[in-house]
């Protein structure tokens, strides 16, 4: 029998099951527009874009915490925050592309161009390991998006 | 937008990861209807943009407070 370590996860599973039941019961209407092409890559990229958003948000919290603990200088904090802001802006732009209804081939090309601007800051290898870890995590997730849209 | 999807979007901020769970269920049960897939992608897109907006606001507030 599966055990849940905390009530939050159990609640999430219950809510997910409830929402699925609603969907399967046909409670939804049919007003959602259907683009001409949907494929697994689009779905995978959409999931990855959400994962980047979550990781980026968590990274900001971590960096601020490290700075407040005296483990990260203010200039380095600013540098990392500026990069995380760039990632958030890029991630938003990618999300907008995914929702624009254009053919996937066109969306892929536009997303690939955007990802070229998100190179990690050069201080990434010289700062507190905790800050390095969050930067690495965001970079890894961005690369996951890049793999899906690479030609 | 489907009422159930609206509910998921409403609950996502309070139950982080809910949309991911829904996606897993879609995959597990092989729900391949294009309209539902489109709705799922749109829900992920909307959730990502909302999170990114929150992140940008958090960074702006911190930099304002610390002279960044």
Backbone of each chain as ProteinMPNN parsed JSONL, in Angstrom:
{"seq_chain_A": "XXXXXXXXXXXXXXXXXXXXXXXXXXXXXXXXXXXXXXXXXXXXXXXXXXXXXXXXXXXXXXXXXXXXXXXXXXXXXXXXXXXXXXXXXXXXXXXXXXXXXXXXXXXXXXXXXXXXXXXXXXXXXXXXXXXXXXXXXXXXXXXXXXXXXXX", "coords_chain_A": {"N_chain_A": [[0.847, -1.191, 0.0], [0.525, 2.197, -0.83], [2.245, 4.789, 0.797], [1.825, 8.048, 2.09], [3.929, 10.732, 2.71], [3.144, 13.148, 3.834], [0.336, 15.254, 4.69], [-0.208, 17.124, 2.722], [0.567, 16.051, 0.248], [-1.187, 13.903, 0.045], [-3.583, 15.287, -0.072], [-3.233, 16.561, -2.483], [-3.219, 14.46, -4.305], [-5.811, 13.548, -3.935], [-7.271, 15.759, -4.817], [-6.42, 15.861, -7.477], [-7.443, 13.461, -8.432], [-10.142, 13.956, -8.044], [-10.554, 16.081, -9.824], [-9.97, 14.805, -12.211], [-12.055, 12.99, -12.263], [-14.201, 14.718, -12.593], [-13.614, 15.644, -15.139], [-13.837, 13.291, -16.666], [-16.479, 12.737, -16.305], [-17.702, 14.318, -18.051], [-18.321, 16.884, -17.398], [-17.207, 19.177, -18.355], [-17.344, 21.857, -20.806], [-17.246, 22.463, -24.362], [-15.752, 24.635, -25.211], [-13.093, 25.197, -25.492], [-10.509, 26.196, -27.608], [-9.108, 24.416, -30.332], [-5.937, 24.051, -31.503], [-4.301, 23.581, -34.704], [-2.288, 21.678, -34.626], [-1.242, 19.382, -32.261], [1.168, 17.952, -30.252], [3.232, 15.48, -28.613], [5.656, 16.646, -27.961], [5.084, 19.368, -27.639], [3.494, 19.251, -25.389], [5.346, 18.207, -23.587], [7.257, 20.264, -23.543], [5.677, 22.297, -22.494], [5.262, 21.322, -19.921], [7.898, 21.339, -19.039], [8.446, 24.047, -19.116], [6.82, 24.983, -17.097], [8.086, 23.695, -15.009], [10.563, 24.987, -15.052], [9.726, 27.534, -14.299], [8.875, 27.037, -11.659], [11.284, 26.141, -10.482], [12.885, 28.373, -10.836], [11.594, 30.263, -9.279], [11.912, 29.089, -6.749], [14.665, 29.217, -6.633], [15.19, 31.943, -6.374], [14.226, 32.413, -3.801], [16.016, 30.808, -2.348], [18.486, 32.03, -2.915], [18.135, 34.565, -1.785], [17.86, 33.803, 0.861], [20.407, 32.697, 1.351], [21.982, 34.982, 1.044], [20.966, 36.49, 3.187], [21.898, 34.947, 5.267], [24.507, 35.532, 5.213], [26.104, 34.141, 3.471], [26.375, 34.775, 0.885], [27.453, 37.405, -1.121], [26.193, 40.796, -1.508], [26.602, 41.947, -4.105], [27.005, 39.566, -5.639], [24.568, 38.353, -5.164], [22.88, 40.142, -6.474], [23.762, 39.772, -9.094], [23.057, 37.089, -9.574], [20.29, 37.213, -9.122], [19.565, 38.933, -11.183], [20.081, 37.323, -13.365], [18.269, 35.247, -12.849], [15.94, 36.68, -13.143], [16.072, 37.212, -15.842], [15.785, 34.606, -16.781], [13.158, 34.089, -15.9], [11.734, 35.946, -17.429], [12.343, 35.029, -19.996], [11.243, 32.478, -19.834], [8.551, 33.12, -19.576], [8.138, 34.225, -22.088], [8.537, 31.986, -23.681], [6.39, 30.455, -22.861], [4.338, 32.055, -23.819], [4.74, 31.758, -26.533], [4.143, 29.044, -26.836], [1.442, 29.165, -26.472], [0.482, 30.5, -28.66], [-0.716, 29.39, -30.876], [0.516, 28.909, -33.289], [2.083, 26.849, -35.882], [3.876, 23.921, -34.752], [6.53, 23.634, -35.662], [7.281, 26.227, -36.218], [6.995, 27.376, -33.695], [8.948, 25.949, -32.282], [11.317, 26.897, -33.462], [11.268, 29.62, -32.739], [11.404, 29.418, -29.946], [13.911, 28.241, -29.563], [15.638, 30.292, -30.343], [15.159, 32.134, -28.296], [16.169, 30.764, -26.08], [18.888, 30.954, -26.373], [19.774, 33.15, -25.036], [20.081, 32.692, -22.373], [22.421, 31.984, -20.938], [24.298, 30.783, -18.174], [25.353, 32.807, -15.332], [28.759, 33.979, -15.05], [29.883, 33.816, -12.544], [29.029, 31.559, -11.451], [30.561, 29.291, -10.752], [32.092, 30.017, -8.616], [30.883, 30.654, -6.266], [28.84, 30.274, -3.245], [28.098, 26.848, -2.53], [25.381, 26.178, -2.313], [24.065, 28.162, -3.757], [25.208, 27.671, -6.217], [24.044, 25.2, -6.729], [21.306, 25.748, -7.129], [21.41, 27.305, -9.396], [22.472, 25.487, -11.194], [20.374, 23.659, -11.287], [18.313, 25.155, -12.506], [19.527, 25.657, -14.967], [19.75, 23.048, -15.934], [17.046, 22.389, -16.309], [16.346, 24.273, -18.23], [17.896, 23.313, -20.289], [16.556, 20.965, -20.745], [14.288, 21.883, -21.999], [15.499, 22.931, -24.241], [16.466, 20.647, -25.535], [14.12, 19.544, -26.496], [13.34, 21.328, -28.456], [15.379, 21.501, -30.206], [16.826, 21.515, -33.49]], "CA_chain_A": [[0.0, 0.0, 0.0], [1.345, 3.407, -0.937], [2.16, 5.685, 1.941], [2.086, 9.452, 1.775], [4.703, 11.269, 3.819], [2.497, 14.272, 4.49], [-1.051, 15.485, 4.306], [-0.281, 17.918, 1.501], [0.625, 15.193, -0.939], [-2.43, 13.142, -0.003], [-4.622, 16.212, -0.528], [-3.0, 16.829, -3.907], [-3.668, 13.288, -5.046], [-7.268, 13.534, -3.884], [-7.769, 16.819, -5.7], [-6.158, 15.463, -8.854], [-8.421, 12.414, -8.749], [-11.446, 14.617, -8.13], [-10.619, 16.853, -11.069], [-10.041, 13.843, -13.315], [-13.417, 12.46, -12.272], [-15.05, 15.748, -13.205], [-13.342, 15.673, -16.578], [-14.358, 12.074, -17.281], [-17.937, 12.751, -16.233], [-18.221, 15.178, -19.102], [-18.821, 18.131, -16.841], [-16.649, 20.304, -19.079], [-17.973, 22.185, -22.076], [-16.332, 22.296, -25.496], [-15.419, 25.969, -25.708], [-11.648, 25.355, -25.653], [-10.098, 26.155, -29.009], [-8.135, 23.379, -30.648], [-5.018, 24.413, -32.584], [-4.233, 22.587, -35.771], [-1.376, 20.575, -34.334], [-0.83, 19.135, -30.883], [1.981, 16.741, -30.194], [3.812, 15.212, -27.298], [6.744, 17.589, -27.674], [4.491, 20.594, -27.102], [3.076, 18.947, -24.028], [6.569, 18.058, -22.783], [7.846, 21.592, -23.366], [4.807, 23.037, -21.573], [5.577, 20.834, -18.571], [9.245, 21.799, -18.693], [8.368, 25.495, -18.888], [6.271, 25.142, -15.737], [9.134, 23.257, -14.08], [11.537, 26.081, -14.999], [9.118, 28.614, -13.5], [8.907, 26.633, -10.241], [12.678, 26.102, -10.03], [13.369, 29.754, -10.819], [11.003, 30.893, -8.092], [12.585, 28.51, -5.58], [16.052, 29.694, -6.647], [15.204, 33.303, -5.821], [14.068, 32.271, -2.351], [17.266, 30.255, -1.818], [19.55, 33.044, -3.02], [17.863, 35.595, -0.769], [18.151, 33.193, 2.154], [21.876, 32.597, 1.484], [22.469, 36.341, 1.268], [20.597, 36.894, 4.547], [22.74, 34.177, 6.199], [25.883, 35.983, 5.053], [26.859, 33.196, 2.639], [26.434, 35.3, -0.482], [27.588, 38.864, -1.082], [25.101, 41.507, -2.19], [26.835, 42.006, -5.562], [26.733, 38.263, -6.246], [23.111, 38.161, -5.106], [22.297, 40.936, -7.565], [24.093, 39.123, -10.376], [22.23, 35.881, -9.727], [18.885, 37.622, -9.257], [19.366, 39.484, -12.535], [20.006, 36.183, -14.289], [16.995, 34.552, -12.599], [14.894, 37.521, -13.748], [16.153, 36.951, -17.287], [15.187, 33.281, -16.998], [11.701, 34.207, -15.735], [11.217, 36.662, -18.6], [12.458, 34.11, -21.137], [10.268, 31.403, -19.619], [7.241, 33.696, -19.916], [8.082, 34.371, -23.548], [8.361, 30.637, -24.243], [4.996, 30.08, -22.584], [3.49, 32.813, -24.751], [4.888, 31.123, -27.86], [3.391, 27.775, -26.807], [0.003, 29.441, -26.512], [0.095, 31.404, -29.758], [-1.468, 28.681, -31.91], [1.276, 28.725, -34.531], [2.555, 25.477, -36.065], [4.935, 23.528, -33.827], [7.844, 23.89, -36.257], [7.54, 27.665, -36.038], [7.168, 27.599, -32.257], [10.259, 25.404, -31.917], [12.354, 27.807, -33.932], [11.224, 30.844, -31.911], [11.844, 29.067, -28.588], [15.353, 27.997, -29.62], [16.29, 31.612, -30.379], [15.05, 32.723, -26.955], [17.016, 30.038, -25.123], [20.291, 31.318, -26.573], [20.121, 34.312, -24.2], [20.01, 32.356, -20.949], [23.67, 31.409, -20.438], [24.453, 30.999, -16.732], [26.336, 33.83, -14.986], [30.12, 33.437, -14.949], [30.254, 33.606, -11.135], [28.351, 30.34, -10.985], [31.458, 28.267, -10.209], [32.937, 30.557, -7.545], [30.052, 31.117, -5.154], [28.386, 29.279, -2.273], [27.576, 25.639, -3.192], [23.912, 26.206, -2.359], [23.684, 29.013, -4.895], [25.594, 26.927, -7.434], [23.091, 24.103, -6.955], [20.039, 26.225, -7.704], [21.698, 27.739, -10.771], [22.612, 24.256, -11.99], [19.045, 23.07, -11.48], [17.594, 25.95, -13.515], [20.192, 25.419, -16.262], [19.363, 21.695, -16.369], [15.663, 22.422, -16.803], [16.361, 25.011, -19.496], [18.445, 22.39, -21.291], [15.495, 19.997, -21.071], [13.453, 22.556, -23.012], [16.314, 23.068, -25.462], [16.512, 19.335, -26.206], [12.838, 19.318, -27.183], [13.135, 22.246, -29.59], [16.568, 21.49, -31.064], [16.509, 21.05, -34.849]], "C_chain_A": [[0.887, 1.247, 0.0], [1.14, 4.288, 0.28], [2.497, 7.099, 1.497], [2.771, 10.091, 2.966], [4.023, 12.445, 4.515], [1.089, 14.473, 3.938], [-1.185, 16.246, 3.022], [-0.286, 17.06, 0.261], [-0.669, 14.402, -1.076], [-3.557, 14.026, -0.529], [-4.496, 16.459, -2.023], [-3.501, 15.664, -4.764], [-5.185, 13.235, -5.078], [-7.851, 14.574, -4.837], [-7.58, 16.451, -7.16], [-7.173, 14.422, -9.293], [-9.805, 13.015, -8.923], [-11.591, 15.359, -9.448], [-10.696, 15.921, -12.277], [-11.453, 13.28, -13.427], [-14.373, 13.457, -12.921], [-14.88, 15.763, -14.716], [-13.98, 14.483, -17.275], [-15.876, 12.018, -17.249], [-18.539, 13.656, -17.301], [-18.786, 16.47, -18.581], [-18.303, 19.33, -17.608], [-17.434, 20.609, -20.344], [-16.915, 22.086, -23.169], [-15.899, 23.637, -26.071], [-13.922, 26.162, -25.921], [-11.285, 25.235, -27.124], [-9.044, 25.09, -29.224], [-7.227, 23.833, -31.782], [-4.918, 23.276, -33.596], [-3.323, 21.421, -35.418], [-1.019, 20.525, -32.86], [0.05, 17.896, -30.915], [2.625, 16.618, -28.825], [4.913, 16.19, -26.938], [6.197, 18.887, -27.086], [4.09, 20.388, -25.639], [4.289, 18.845, -23.096], [7.209, 19.415, -22.513], [7.0, 22.416, -22.393], [5.077, 22.608, -20.135], [6.936, 21.355, -18.115], [9.247, 23.292, -18.382], [7.803, 25.777, -17.495], [7.329, 24.738, -14.702], [10.209, 24.332, -13.937], [10.992, 27.206, -14.114], [9.187, 28.284, -12.01], [10.335, 26.664, -9.686], [13.247, 27.518, -9.904], [12.857, 30.483, -9.569], [11.695, 30.392, -6.824], [14.024, 29.019, -5.481], [16.151, 31.094, -6.048], [15.12, 33.246, -4.295], [15.372, 31.781, -1.715], [18.37, 31.301, -1.806], [19.365, 34.133, -1.965], [18.213, 35.06, 0.622], [19.661, 33.101, 2.395], [22.488, 33.971, 1.745], [22.19, 36.775, 2.723], [21.414, 36.143, 5.614], [24.207, 34.593, 6.104], [26.73, 35.075, 4.178], [27.039, 33.69, 1.208], [26.505, 36.827, -0.39], [26.415, 39.516, -1.815], [25.364, 41.624, -3.697], [26.561, 40.676, -6.264], [25.234, 37.95, -6.245], [22.443, 38.901, -6.265], [22.536, 40.259, -8.918], [23.198, 37.909, -10.622], [20.757, 36.254, -9.914], [18.613, 38.175, -10.66], [19.261, 38.358, -13.563], [18.682, 35.427, -14.113], [15.822, 35.351, -13.172], [14.869, 37.322, -15.26], [15.516, 35.597, -17.624], [13.661, 33.36, -16.908], [11.073, 34.892, -16.95], [11.245, 35.763, -19.833], [11.41, 33.011, -21.044], [8.853, 31.885, -19.969], [7.07, 33.807, -21.426], [7.865, 33.016, -24.224], [6.912, 30.182, -24.041], [4.056, 30.787, -23.559], [3.546, 32.2, -26.145], [4.062, 29.831, -27.913], [1.888, 28.017, -26.929], [-0.442, 30.242, -27.708], [-0.6, 30.706, -30.937], [-0.747, 28.494, -33.229], [1.702, 27.257, -34.671], [3.764, 25.185, -35.173], [6.323, 23.847, -34.387], [8.239, 25.356, -36.065], [7.782, 27.986, -34.562], [8.551, 27.128, -31.805], [11.384, 26.377, -32.253], [12.422, 29.067, -33.059], [11.756, 30.572, -30.51], [13.359, 28.879, -28.545], [16.129, 29.315, -29.618], [16.281, 32.24, -28.986], [16.032, 32.073, -25.974], [18.501, 30.405, -25.244], [20.726, 32.443, -25.634], [20.276, 33.96, -22.727], [21.26, 31.672, -20.408], [23.863, 31.763, -18.962], [25.513, 32.053, -16.444], [27.713, 33.223, -14.726], [30.555, 33.201, -13.504], [29.765, 32.264, -10.623], [29.273, 29.31, -10.356], [32.269, 28.757, -9.014], [32.151, 30.964, -6.301], [29.657, 29.959, -4.247], [27.769, 28.067, -2.993], [26.048, 25.611, -3.304], [23.41, 27.024, -3.527], [24.039, 28.328, -6.206], [24.555, 25.858, -7.768], [21.805, 24.603, -7.601], [20.242, 26.711, -9.138], [21.788, 26.52, -11.686], [21.246, 23.641, -12.284], [18.265, 23.825, -12.564], [18.185, 25.703, -14.904], [19.794, 24.046, -16.817], [17.961, 21.684, -16.961], [15.569, 23.192, -18.122], [16.889, 24.118, -20.62], [17.409, 21.342, -21.705], [14.548, 20.593, -22.117], [14.206, 22.591, -24.338], [16.349, 21.76, -26.253], [15.241, 19.104, -27.03], [12.673, 20.182, -28.43], [14.337, 22.285, -30.535], [16.211, 20.941, -32.446], [16.994, 19.626, -35.093]], "O_chain_A": [[1.868, 1.33, 0.738], [0.016, 4.504, 0.733], [3.35, 7.309, 0.635], [2.279, 10.014, 4.092], [4.306, 12.707, 5.683], [0.715, 13.946, 2.891], [-2.156, 16.058, 2.288], [-1.05, 17.305, -0.673], [-1.19, 14.246, -2.18], [-4.382, 13.584, -1.329], [-5.491, 16.554, -2.741], [-4.123, 15.863, -5.808], [-5.782, 12.921, -6.107], [-8.802, 14.301, -5.569], [-8.459, 16.691, -7.988], [-7.703, 14.494, -10.402], [-10.55, 12.64, -9.828], [-12.627, 15.275, -10.108], [-11.398, 16.207, -13.247], [-11.984, 13.112, -14.524], [-15.247, 13.078, -13.701], [-15.846, 15.877, -15.47], [-14.588, 14.626, -18.335], [-16.494, 11.335, -18.066], [-19.76, 13.741, -17.43], [-19.629, 17.093, -19.227], [-18.895, 20.406, -17.529], [-18.107, 19.736, -20.892], [-15.792, 21.658, -22.901], [-15.701, 23.763, -27.279], [-13.51, 27.183, -26.472], [-11.697, 24.294, -27.803], [-8.178, 24.891, -28.372], [-7.689, 23.989, -32.912], [-5.392, 22.164, -33.362], [-3.558, 20.296, -35.859], [-0.551, 21.509, -32.287], [-0.302, 16.899, -31.545], [2.567, 17.53, -28.0], [5.096, 16.531, -25.769], [6.773, 19.442, -26.15], [4.323, 21.242, -24.783], [4.261, 19.334, -21.967], [7.651, 19.69, -21.397], [7.541, 23.149, -21.565], [5.117, 23.445, -19.233], [7.109, 21.758, -16.965], [9.964, 23.745, -17.49], [8.252, 26.692, -16.805], [7.449, 25.365, -13.649], [10.713, 24.566, -12.839], [11.713, 27.758, -13.282], [9.518, 29.145, -11.194], [10.572, 27.143, -8.577], [13.998, 27.814, -8.975], [13.593, 31.215, -8.906], [12.022, 31.178, -5.935], [14.54, 29.228, -4.383], [17.085, 31.393, -5.305], [15.852, 33.945, -3.594], [15.782, 32.282, -0.668], [19.096, 31.445, -0.823], [20.328, 34.565, -1.332], [18.784, 35.77, 1.449], [20.141, 33.388, 3.492], [23.398, 34.109, 2.563], [23.052, 37.343, 3.392], [21.599, 36.642, 6.724], [25.052, 34.069, 6.83], [27.952, 35.22, 4.143], [27.769, 33.089, 0.421], [25.722, 37.456, 0.321], [25.738, 38.884, -2.626], [24.446, 41.423, -4.492], [25.965, 40.645, -7.341], [24.704, 37.365, -7.19], [21.565, 38.366, -6.942], [21.644, 40.183, -9.762], [22.659, 37.721, -11.712], [20.065, 35.683, -10.757], [17.562, 37.916, -11.247], [18.466, 38.424, -14.501], [18.054, 35.019, -15.09], [14.834, 34.776, -13.629], [13.806, 37.27, -15.88], [14.803, 35.463, -18.619], [12.954, 32.777, -17.73], [10.021, 34.477, -17.436], [10.295, 35.737, -20.616], [10.772, 32.655, -22.035], [8.067, 31.157, -20.575], [6.003, 33.521, -21.969], [7.122, 32.902, -25.199], [6.297, 29.603, -24.937], [3.101, 30.193, -24.059], [2.538, 32.131, -26.848], [3.375, 29.558, -28.898], [1.155, 27.166, -27.434], [-1.606, 30.636, -27.791], [-1.023, 31.366, -31.886], [-1.325, 27.979, -34.186], [1.684, 26.509, -33.694], [4.565, 26.072, -34.877], [7.199, 24.288, -33.643], [9.396, 25.669, -35.784], [8.667, 28.773, -34.226], [9.237, 27.815, -31.048], [12.272, 26.641, -31.442], [13.506, 29.518, -32.689], [12.476, 31.396, -29.947], [14.014, 29.31, -27.596], [17.162, 29.43, -28.959], [17.281, 32.81, -28.551], [16.644, 32.751, -25.149], [19.274, 30.185, -24.312], [21.924, 32.667, -25.456], [20.571, 34.834, -21.912], [21.158, 30.85, -19.498], [23.623, 32.898, -18.551], [26.468, 32.195, -17.208], [27.823, 32.096, -14.243], [31.505, 32.456, -13.266], [30.056, 31.88, -9.49], [28.834, 28.528, -9.514], [33.056, 27.995, -8.452], [32.712, 31.559, -5.381], [30.079, 28.82, -4.447], [27.011, 28.232, -3.949], [25.497, 25.085, -4.271], [22.457, 26.643, -4.206], [23.286, 28.388, -7.178], [24.228, 25.636, -8.934], [21.272, 23.966, -8.51], [19.366, 26.553, -9.988], [21.256, 26.515, -12.796], [20.995, 23.163, -13.391], [17.638, 23.213, -13.429], [17.457, 25.56, -15.886], [19.535, 23.899, -18.012], [17.716, 21.049, -17.987], [14.812, 22.817, -19.017], [16.399, 24.16, -21.749], [17.383, 20.89, -22.85], [14.07, 19.89, -23.006], [13.647, 22.325, -25.402], [16.273, 21.763, -27.482], [15.29, 18.54, -28.123], [11.951, 19.811, -29.354], [14.326, 23.002, -31.536], [15.401, 20.022, -32.567], [16.805, 19.088, -36.184]]}, "seq_chain_B": "XXXXXXXXXXXXXXXXXXXXXXXXXXXXXXXXXXXXXXXXXXXXXXXXXXXXXXXXXXXXXXXXXXXX", "coords_chain_B": {"N_chain_B": [[-13.337, 28.219, -21.124], [-12.97, 24.941, -19.754], [-14.969, 24.03, -16.944], [-13.846, 22.269, -15.028], [-11.169, 22.524, -15.533], [-10.743, 25.17, -14.956], [-11.112, 25.021, -12.252], [-8.904, 23.495, -11.473], [-6.83, 25.286, -12.122], [-7.409, 27.262, -10.333], [-6.902, 25.997, -7.966], [-4.22, 25.303, -8.09], [-2.23, 27.242, -7.117], [-2.568, 26.887, -4.398], [-2.126, 24.241, -4.042], [0.618, 23.197, -4.877], [1.982, 21.613, -7.748], [-0.218, 20.281, -8.559], [-1.143, 20.491, -11.205], [0.804, 19.077, -12.543], [0.28, 16.545, -11.509], [-2.218, 16.084, -12.617], [-1.506, 15.958, -15.289], [-0.025, 13.607, -15.262], [-2.044, 11.8, -14.754], [-3.598, 12.034, -17.043], [-1.793, 10.999, -18.869], [-1.455, 8.41, -17.88], [-3.985, 7.342, -18.184], [-4.24, 7.502, -20.818], [-5.455, 9.701, -22.184], [-6.184, 11.21, -24.993], [-7.536, 13.079, -26.386], [-7.61, 15.824, -28.542], [-8.638, 18.374, -27.831], [-8.667, 18.288, -25.049], [-5.976, 17.888, -24.577], [-4.994, 20.272, -25.558], [-6.138, 22.027, -23.758], [-4.816, 21.234, -21.48], [-2.137, 21.888, -22.048], [-2.459, 24.638, -22.267], [-3.17, 25.224, -19.665], [-0.818, 24.628, -18.29], [0.864, 26.517, -19.444], [-0.358, 28.917, -18.62], [-0.075, 28.668, -15.846], [2.717, 28.633, -15.596], [3.374, 31.199, -16.52], [2.168, 32.776, -14.605], [3.59, 32.048, -12.292], [6.137, 32.921, -13.084], [5.68, 35.667, -13.201], [5.262, 36.195, -10.491], [7.806, 35.572, -9.543], [9.402, 37.533, -10.775], [8.364, 39.778, -9.534], [9.095, 39.266, -6.913], [11.89, 39.384, -7.066], [12.237, 42.048, -7.863], [11.238, 43.382, -5.639], [13.052, 42.571, -3.646], [15.457, 43.599, -4.613], [14.894, 46.273, -4.575], [14.677, 46.697, -1.869], [17.268, 46.153, -1.058], [18.936, 47.725, -2.48], [19.768, 46.829, -4.985]], "CA_chain_B": [[-12.508, 27.198, -20.476], [-13.731, 23.909, -19.046], [-15.094, 24.311, -15.505], [-12.904, 21.47, -14.224], [-9.835, 23.07, -15.727], [-10.727, 26.413, -14.179], [-10.951, 24.629, -10.845], [-7.501, 23.09, -11.297], [-6.01, 26.502, -12.131], [-7.699, 27.984, -9.102], [-6.326, 25.27, -6.836], [-2.779, 25.096, -8.261], [-1.383, 28.007, -6.193], [-2.677, 26.371, -3.027], [-1.664, 22.848, -4.048], [1.662, 23.147, -5.905], [2.192, 20.303, -8.35], [-1.498, 19.672, -8.944], [-1.231, 20.379, -12.658], [1.665, 17.958, -12.907], [-0.44, 15.316, -11.183], [-3.276, 15.916, -13.614], [-0.865, 15.522, -16.524], [0.312, 12.196, -15.084], [-3.276, 11.023, -14.863], [-3.939, 12.031, -18.464], [-0.884, 10.07, -19.533], [-1.733, 7.06, -17.388], [-5.258, 6.867, -18.726], [-4.178, 7.645, -22.276], [-6.446, 10.662, -22.672], [-5.491, 11.807, -26.14], [-8.412, 14.015, -27.085], [-6.85, 17.05, -28.814], [-9.156, 19.526, -27.08], [-8.214, 18.175, -23.666], [-4.528, 18.117, -24.582], [-4.805, 21.713, -25.721], [-6.484, 22.661, -22.48], [-3.75, 20.917, -20.53], [-0.982, 22.728, -22.397], [-2.789, 26.022, -21.92], [-3.144, 25.355, -18.207], [0.601, 24.675, -17.897], [1.376, 27.815, -19.899], [-0.884, 29.957, -17.735], [0.517, 28.508, -14.518], [4.12, 29.05, -15.693], [3.443, 32.665, -16.635], [1.796, 33.335, -13.303], [4.741, 31.831, -11.4], [7.216, 33.815, -13.531], [5.322, 37.025, -12.761], [5.528, 36.257, -9.043], [9.265, 35.571, -9.37], [9.912, 38.861, -11.147], [7.946, 40.726, -8.485], [9.907, 38.959, -5.724], [13.239, 39.909, -7.326], [12.163, 43.516, -7.861], [11.049, 43.831, -4.252], [14.298, 42.348, -2.901], [16.5, 44.535, -5.092], [14.52, 47.61, -4.105], [14.98, 46.741, -0.435], [18.715, 46.029, -0.807], [19.703, 48.605, -3.369], [20.352, 46.078, -6.099]], "C_chain_B": [[-13.396, 26.193, -19.737], [-13.798, 24.242, -17.554], [-14.089, 23.524, -14.664], [-11.494, 22.022, -14.329], [-9.677, 24.377, -14.952], [-10.5, 26.108, -12.704], [-9.501, 24.246, -10.556], [-6.615, 24.326, -11.21], [-6.194, 27.288, -10.839], [-6.991, 27.326, -7.91], [-4.805, 25.179, -6.897], [-1.923, 25.929, -7.287], [-1.417, 27.473, -4.767], [-2.136, 24.948, -2.926], [-0.606, 22.709, -5.142], [1.86, 21.731, -6.437], [0.918, 19.654, -8.833], [-1.586, 19.476, -10.449], [-0.358, 19.231, -13.15], [0.995, 16.617, -12.625], [-1.516, 15.036, -12.217], [-2.676, 15.393, -14.917], [-0.515, 14.03, -16.437], [-0.924, 11.325, -15.27], [-3.715, 10.938, -16.326], [-3.086, 10.997, -19.192], [-1.226, 8.632, -19.171], [-2.99, 6.49, -18.034], [-5.362, 7.107, -20.227], [-5.282, 8.548, -22.813], [-5.788, 11.468, -23.786], [-6.372, 12.766, -26.925], [-7.686, 15.343, -27.293], [-7.332, 18.26, -28.012], [-8.686, 19.487, -25.635], [-6.705, 18.383, -23.568], [-4.232, 19.611, -24.697], [-5.076, 22.436, -24.413], [-5.392, 22.433, -21.453], [-2.52, 21.786, -20.79], [-1.251, 24.17, -21.985], [-2.736, 26.221, -20.412], [-1.713, 25.436, -17.699], [1.207, 26.025, -18.258], [0.922, 28.92, -18.954], [-0.238, 29.894, -16.35], [1.974, 28.972, -14.522], [4.226, 30.569, -15.719], [3.118, 33.332, -15.304], [2.954, 33.209, -12.31], [5.885, 32.769, -11.772], [6.937, 35.258, -13.106], [5.618, 37.205, -11.267], [7.035, 36.343, -8.769], [9.843, 36.949, -9.669], [9.557, 39.892, -10.083], [8.796, 40.534, -7.231], [11.316, 39.532, -5.883], [13.237, 41.433, -7.248], [12.05, 44.05, -6.434], [12.337, 43.696, -3.463], [15.361, 43.36, -3.32], [16.18, 45.971, -4.656], [14.909, 47.765, -2.628], [16.482, 46.752, -0.143], [19.567, 46.826, -1.788], [20.362, 47.912, -4.516], [20.156, 46.73, -7.447]], "O_chain_B": [[-14.431, 26.55, -19.175], [-12.809, 24.683, -16.967], [-13.543, 24.052, -13.695], [-10.723, 22.0, -13.369], [-8.626, 24.653, -14.374], [-9.794, 26.833, -12.003], [-8.942, 24.624, -9.526], [-5.752, 24.416, -10.337], [-5.257, 27.897, -10.323], [-6.546, 27.999, -6.981], [-4.159, 24.995, -5.865], [-0.988, 25.394, -6.69], [-0.442, 27.584, -4.023], [-1.735, 24.504, -1.849], [-0.887, 22.17, -6.212], [1.901, 20.77, -5.669], [0.957, 18.59, -9.452], [-2.042, 18.435, -10.922], [-0.738, 18.502, -14.066], [1.125, 15.671, -13.402], [-1.705, 13.896, -12.642], [-3.239, 14.513, -15.568], [-0.682, 13.286, -17.403], [-0.858, 10.251, -15.867], [-4.154, 9.884, -16.785], [-3.58, 10.226, -20.014], [-1.281, 7.754, -20.032], [-3.047, 5.311, -18.383], [-6.423, 6.939, -20.828], [-5.962, 8.202, -23.779], [-4.929, 12.311, -23.527], [-5.997, 13.215, -28.008], [-7.194, 15.931, -26.329], [-6.524, 19.075, -27.567], [-8.346, 20.52, -25.058], [-6.21, 18.973, -22.607], [-3.344, 20.14, -24.029], [-4.337, 23.337, -24.016], [-5.077, 23.317, -20.656], [-1.938, 22.347, -19.862], [-0.383, 24.84, -21.426], [-2.305, 27.271, -19.937], [-1.415, 26.211, -16.79], [1.967, 26.604, -17.481], [1.722, 29.759, -18.539], [0.102, 30.92, -15.759], [2.424, 29.622, -13.579], [5.06, 31.155, -15.029], [3.73, 34.333, -14.933], [3.259, 34.151, -11.579], [6.53, 33.346, -10.896], [7.848, 35.979, -12.699], [6.153, 38.229, -10.843], [7.48, 37.081, -7.89], [10.668, 37.466, -8.916], [10.357, 40.773, -9.77], [9.171, 41.502, -6.568], [11.868, 40.101, -4.94], [14.124, 42.033, -6.642], [12.686, 45.041, -6.075], [12.691, 44.59, -2.695], [16.076, 43.907, -2.481], [17.08, 46.772, -4.403], [15.397, 48.811, -2.2], [16.921, 47.284, 0.876], [20.774, 46.611, -1.899], [21.413, 48.35, -4.986], [20.602, 46.195, -8.462]]}, "name": "protein", "num_of_chains": 2, "seq": "XXXXXXXXXXXXXXXXXXXXXXXXXXXXXXXXXXXXXXXXXXXXXXXXXXXXXXXXXXXXXXXXXXXXXXXXXXXXXXXXXXXXXXXXXXXXXXXXXXXXXXXXXXXXXXXXXXXXXXXXXXXXXXXXXXXXXXXXXXXXXXXXXXXXXXXXXXXXXXXXXXXXXXXXXXXXXXXXXXXXXXXXXXXXXXXXXXXXXXXXXXXXXXXXXXXXXXXXXXX"}
